[in-house]
Amino acid sequence: MFNSEELQFMAPKMAIEYRVEKGLLTSGNFDEIPANAFGALISTRFPVVGANGEFKFAWDKFNLFVGESYSVNDVLEQANNPTNNSEGEKILIANENALKKIKEYKEQGYQKVANTRMGVVPLGYNDDVFTSHEEMAKAIAKINQTFKSIDFSIQNSQDEIDKSSHMHR
């Protein structure tokens, strides 16, 4: 059996850090999104049972960015084949350093990148990119609302058994 402090610690949690400066994450909360935020890192923690039969924590995280999303293959293909702007096509202009980074991201298995205020960043499976701060703020509010829509009640199962046996007596 776990004491109340241990049970409280086991409850699933979600945290957010905002990108307000290049290369820096700032702790924050979901209700006060900094006006100058151009990205966020959201992480969740929840208990799972490990192979040894004991509780441990599983973590998941994802990034949100303000910018533009591109397919790695498209960027590299366009870099090798200049396109004609007369037809209104979107032309990607990337310097050699950015192209080198994108090639490295491709080698690491990334399929998408984002062009942000931090430069070109790789996009993981759950990451997302928004065209404006307002769109990102709406997504953050929705994520928070969804997480809060479930009440996580963590308690010892023996407590439930004891309560139900008292009701039947």
Secondary structure as UniProt FT lines:
FT   HELIX           4..10
FT   STRAND          13..21
FT   TURN            22..23
FT   STRAND          24..28
FT   TURN            35..36
FT   STRAND          39..49
FT   TURN            51..52
FT   STRAND          55..71
FT   HELIX           72..80
FT   HELIX           85..87
FT   HELIX           96..107
FT   TURN            108..109
FT   STRAND          112..116
FT   TURN            117..118
FT   STRAND          119..123
FT   TURN            125..126
FT   STRAND          128..130
FT   HELIX           133..148
FT   HELIX           157..168
//
